[in-house]
Amino acid sequence: MKQFKTADFWISVSLVILALIALPFKPEIAFFIAYFGIGCWHCIGMFIHFIFKWFMQKKYARSNYHWVVVTILLIAALGLLLQEILWFLAFVMLFAAPIMVLIYTNICYTELQKMKRPLDLLK
């Protein structure tokens, strides 16, 4: 679990840095990395955490984050029936997605800190 959580955090950070580096040179590539690359990676991480029940109790931020994402997906599904809802959601996600990336990465970092053993803190 600790290895995956470490990889989850560092892959998220790396994708964000890669998107920021690509932004001035190839904005379309940066957009693709930022929205689809990071979004897909976070969905994979969320799925793995859900399957193995890692930090999924109600008291953890990850559980709340999962519910927010499920709600967004349900609204998107409803948007397939009512196109106005889908356009509104796309507009909102244009601004919400970068904030969600920061929140998810912070959740990963916080969980890594909780997993440290007491003797690790002495180093």
Backbone as a ProteinNet text record, in pm:
[ID]
protein_1_A
[PRIMARY]
MKQFKTADFWISVSLVILALIALPFKPEIAFFIAYFGIGCWHCIGMFIHFIFKWFMQKKYARSNYHWVVVTILLIAALGLLLQEILWFLAFVMLFAAPIMVLIYTNICYTELQKMKRPLDLLK
[TERTIARY]
82.6	0	87.1	190.8	274.4	343.6	384.2	449.3	351.5	228.8	131.4	99.4	84.1	50.6	163.1	287.7	401.5	399.6	376.7	369.5	253.1	140.1	21.6	53.2	117.3	152.8	251.9	359.3	464	422	339.2	288.6	197.4	114.5	28.4	112.6	212.5	299.6	373.3	424.4	498.6	411.4	287.9	197.7	163.8	146.2	119.1	239.4	358.3	479.2	496.5	473.4	484.1	386	263.9	164.2	206.1	259.9	303.8	423.3	513.1	627.2	580.5	485	436.4	348.5	292.3	196	246.4	364	405.4	442.5	482.4	529.3	419.5	342	233.2	109.8	31.2	-84.5	-184.7	-201	-297.3	-249.5	-118.4	-62.5	-76.8	-50.4	-63.3	-207.6	-303.4	-444.6	-477	-427.4	-452.5	-393.3	-268.7	-204	-281.3	-316.8	-380.8	-517.7	-599.5	-735.9	-751.5	-689.6	-709.9	-605.1	-480.2	-373.8	-389.3	-398.2	-412.2	-547.7	-651.6	-784.7	-791.7	-733.4	-733.3	-651.2	-535.2	-453.2	-526.9	-593.7	-666.4	-781.7	-848.4	-956.8	-901.7	-785.2	-722.6	-687.4	-627	-592.2	-714.3	-819.8	-942.7	-1002	-1000	-1054.3	-975.7	-843.3	-760.4	-784.9	-794.9	-823.9	-961.2	-1057.1	-1191.3	-1191.9	-1124.1	-1121.1	-1055.8	-942.2	-869.4	-911.7	-1006.1	-1059.3	-951	-856.7	-750.5	-800.3	-803.7	-844.5	-983.8	-1074.1	-1207.7	-1314.1	-1273.8	-1371.1	-1425	-1540.3	-1606.7	-1523.1	-1434.5	-1359.5	-1245.4	-1214.6	-1103.5	-1150.8	-1065.2	-1096.8	-1115.5	-1046.4	-1057.3	-1201.1	-1268.4	-1407.7	-1495	-1476.4	-1552.9	-1519.8	-1392	-1349.8	-1414.1	-1419.6	-1483.5	-1630.6	-1699	-1840.2	-1857.6	-1767.5	-1774.4	-1757.1	-1661.2	-1636.4	-1755.4	-1811.4	-1929.3	-2044.5	-2063.4	-2168.6	-2145.9	-2022.1	-1988.9	-2017.9	-1983	-2009.6	-2159.5	-2237	-2382.7	-2442.8	-2392.8	-2439.7	-2402	-2282.2	-2240.3	-2329.9	-2367	-2457.5	-2594.1	-2641.5	-2766.9	-2750.9	-2631.2	-2603.1	-2609	-2595.4	-2610.9	-2755.2	-2847.1	-2988.2	-3025.4	-2969.1	-2995.7	-2864.4	-2844.9	-2716.2	-2674.8	-2771	-2738.5	-2664	-2704.3	-2638	-2493.2	-2471.7	-2336.5	-2247.5	-2299	-2220.3	-2188.5	-2286.6	-2263.5	-2157.2	-2167.8	-2070.4	-1930.6	-1921.3	-1790.6	-1729.6	-1812.6	-1763.3	-1716.3	-1794.3	-1758.1	-1629.9	-1617.7	-1500.9	-1374.1	-1389	-1272.9	-1199.2	-1273.7	-1213.8	-1198	-1285.9	-1282.2	-1173.9	-1143.6	-1047.6	-909.1	-852.5	-721.2	-726.5	-835.6	-850.6	-862.6	-934.9	-950.3	-816.9	-731	-598.7	-518.6	-523.3	-451.2	-506.5	-637.6	-700	-660.1	-666.8	-632.9	-486.7	-398.7	-256.5	-231.1	-300.9	-288.9	-339.7	-446.7	-498.4	-393.2	-331.4	-226.6	-111	-68.3	43.2	7.9	-110.8	-155.2	-160.6	-210.5	-217.6	-77.8	14.7	152.8	211.3	180.5	231	170.8	44.7	-20.6	37.8	95.6	148.3	289	352	487.8	485.9	585.4	600.8	669.5	650.3	710.5	862.2	933.5	1078	1117.8	1031.8	1059.6	1065.7	991.1	986.9	1116.4	1197.4	1322.6	1433	1418.5	1522.7	1528.3
-118.8	0	125.2	125.4	244.8	274.6	170	190	252.3	202.7	259.8	404	430.9	566.7	663.1	618.4	701.6	726.9	621.8	636.9	726.4	710.3	791.7	939.5	971.9	1111	1164.9	1091.6	1143.4	1146.3	1054.2	1060.1	1181.6	1209.4	1328.2	1455.4	1464.8	1582.6	1593.9	1482.9	1484	1527.2	1478.9	1517.8	1666.7	1719	1862.3	1943.6	1903.5	1974.9	1965	1847.9	1829.1	1919.2	1927.7	2014.5	2161.3	2202.2	2341	2373.8	2277.5	2298.9	2308.2	2225.8	2224	2344.6	2407.9	2516.1	2628.4	2686.3	2796.5	2750.9	2626.5	2579.1	2514.7	2429.4	2357.4	2356.6	2465.5	2471.3	2357.3	2311.7	2203.3	2073	2048.8	1930.2	1943.6	2062.6	2087.2	2064	2111.5	2090.5	1941.6	1869	1725.3	1654.3	1687.8	1626.3	1661.3	1790	1837.2	1774.2	1770.5	1722.9	1572.2	1517	1374.6	1288.1	1328.9	1251.4	1246.8	1363.1	1369.7	1313	1346.4	1295.7	1143.9	1084.9	938.1	875.7	935.9	880.7	886.8	997.2	1009	908.8	885.3	785.5	645.5	614.3	484.6	473.5	577.5	577.1	564.9	636.6	629.3	489.1	428.1	293.4	193.1	202.6	110.6	130.3	254.9	280.6	225.2	238.1	187.5	35.4	-30.9	-177.3	-233.1	-174.9	-226.7	-162.1	-68.2	-1.3	72.2	134.8	210.8	351.7	391.4	525.1	561.9	465.5	490	504.3	504.7	523.2	666	686.4	817.2	931.1	901.4	1009.3	1061.2	994.2	1035.1	1124	1216	1309.5	1236.4	1125.3	1050.6	1006.2	962.1	919.2	1035.1	1151.7	1269.5	1305.9	1299	1330.7	1233.9	1106.1	1007.5	1041.4	1083.4	1118.4	1240.2	1335.4	1453.1	1409.3	1322.8	1275.9	1193.8	1108.6	1030.5	1124.7	1228.8	1326.9	1396.6	1433.3	1496.6	1401.4	1274.5	1176.1	1155.9	1157.2	1143.5	1264.8	1383.4	1503.7	1497.4	1446.8	1431.4	1332.4	1224.4	1126.7	1189.6	1270	1342.4	1441.3	1497	1590.9	1527.5	1395.6	1328.1	1335.8	1349.9	1364.6	1510.8	1600.9	1743.7	1815.4	1851.7	1905.2	2032	2111.6	2234	2203.6	2094.7	2054.7	2015.9	1944.9	1901.9	2021.9	2120	2240.6	2318.2	2327.8	2396.6	2324.1	2191.2	2112.2	2127.4	2126.5	2143.1	2278.3	2381.6	2514.8	2518.6	2460.9	2458.5	2377.8	2263.5	2178.2	2241.7	2334.5	2405.4	2476.3	2526.3	2595.9	2506	2407.4	2321.1	2214.2	2168.4	2058.2	2090.3	2209.2	2236.4	2236.6	2281.8	2281	2136.8	2054.6	1914.3	1840.2	1876.5	1814.9	1846.7	1971.4	2009.9	1937.3	1925.5	1856.5	1709.2	1643.3	1500.7	1477.8	1562	1547.7	1571.6	1666.5	1691.2	1572	1510.5	1390.8	1280.5	1260.3	1157.7	1187.6	1313.1	1351.9	1331.1	1371.2	1356	1208.8	1124.6	982.2	921.4	967.1	920.2	957.5	1078.3	1121.9	1039.6	1000.9	919.6	779	733.1	597.3	585.4	698.2	691.4	629.6	549.4	488	589.6	577.6	676	690.9	582.5	593.2	665	663.1	737.4	886.8	932.7	1074.4	1124.4	1034.3	1073	1104.4	1058.1	1079.3	1221.2
0	0	0	80.7	90.3	-42.4	-113.7	-243	-343.2	-344.3	-437.1	-400.1	-271.9	-229	-263.4	-249.1	-286.4	-436.8	-513.7	-659.8	-698.8	-634.6	-663	-644	-533	-505.4	-608.1	-630.6	-719.3	-865.9	-909.2	-1046.3	-1062.3	-963.5	-968.6	-977	-890.6	-890.8	-1023.9	-1074.5	-1201.3	-1318.3	-1322.4	-1430.9	-1424.2	-1305.2	-1289.5	-1338	-1296.6	-1339.1	-1490.3	-1546.2	-1690.8	-1765.5	-1716.4	-1779.7	-1769.5	-1655.5	-1639.1	-1729.5	-1746.6	-1836.2	-1981.5	-2020.4	-2158.1	-2191	-2089.9	-2112	-2202.9	-2180.3	-2268.3	-2409.6	-2426.6	-2556.7	-2639.3	-2578	-2645.1	-2556.1	-2558.2	-2467.9	-2487.7	-2611.7	-2635.6	-2572.5	-2574.2	-2508.9	-2356.7	-2305.6	-2161.5	-2117	-2197	-2164.6	-2162.2	-2262.2	-2269.6	-2148.3	-2112.5	-1995.5	-1868.6	-1856	-1733.4	-1712.1	-1814.8	-1794.2	-1811.1	-1912.5	-1937.5	-1869	-1874.8	-1811.3	-1660.6	-1600.4	-1454.3	-1411.5	-1485.4	-1451.7	-1457.3	-1562.4	-1573.2	-1461.2	-1431.9	-1324.3	-1190.5	-1163.8	-1037.5	-1031.8	-1143	-1144.4	-1118	-1175.7	-1149.3	-1000.5	-945.8	-803.6	-715.1	-750	-671.5	-677.7	-795.3	-812	-727.6	-730.7	-652.1	-502.9	-458.7	-316.9	-278.4	-367.8	-340.8	-331.5	-424.8	-427	-300.4	-261.1	-145.4	-13.1	-18.8	100.9	180.2	108.2	172.9	201.6	327.9	371.4	319.8	320	266.4	376.1	501.7	607.9	601.2	660.5	652.8	709.5	801.7	865.5	778.4	668.5	583.2	468.3	429.2	320.9	188.5	171.1	44.9	19.8	122.7	108.4	59.7	118	74.6	-69.9	-104.6	-240.9	-340.7	-304.9	-392.4	-415.3	-310	-325.2	-415.8	-406.9	-495.6	-640.6	-666.5	-803.8	-855.2	-771	-811.6	-844.8	-766.6	-794	-927.9	-955.1	-1083.4	-1198.8	-1182.1	-1287.3	-1309.1	-1201.4	-1215.9	-1286.5	-1254.6	-1323.9	-1471	-1501.1	-1641	-1713.8	-1646.3	-1707.6	-1735	-1641.7	-1663.5	-1778.8	-1790.3	-1898.1	-2035.7	-2042.1	-2171.4	-2219.4	-2125.7	-2160.9	-2185.2	-2106.1	-2118	-2146	-2270.3	-2313.8	-2239.8	-2196.5	-2124.1	-1994.3	-1928.1	-1803.7	-1832.6	-1942.8	-1978.5	-2008.9	-2081.6	-2110.7	-1982.8	-1895.2	-1767.6	-1685.2	-1678.6	-1603.6	-1664.5	-1796.4	-1861.9	-1826.5	-1822.4	-1786.7	-1641.4	-1552.2	-1410	-1389.7	-1457.6	-1441.1	-1497.2	-1589.1	-1641	-1528.3	-1431.4	-1317.2	-1195.4	-1180.9	-1062.7	-1072.5	-1192.1	-1207.8	-1150.1	-1175.8	-1114.2	-961.1	-905.9	-759.9	-710.3	-785.2	-747.2	-753.2	-848.6	-856.9	-731.3	-688.7	-566.9	-445.1	-438	-324.3	-323.1	-439.2	-445.9	-409	-461.4	-430.7	-281.9	-224	-80.4	0.8	-43.9	23.3	20.6	-95.9	-107.3	-12.6	-8	78.4	226	264.4	403	442.8	353.9	384.4	396.8	314.3	326.1	462.2	507.6	637.9	751.1	737.2	840.3	845.9	734.7	728.5	785.7	815.4	869.4	1008.3	1031.5	1163.6	1255.7	1385.1	1477.9	1462.5	1435.1	1421.3	1291.6	1191.4	1067	1093.1	1190.2	1220.6	1285.5	1339.3	1403.1	1302.5	1181.3	1080.1	1032.8
[MASK]
+++++++++++++++++++++++++++++++++++++++++++++++++++++++++++++++++++++++++++++++++++++++++++++++++++++++++++++++++++++++++++

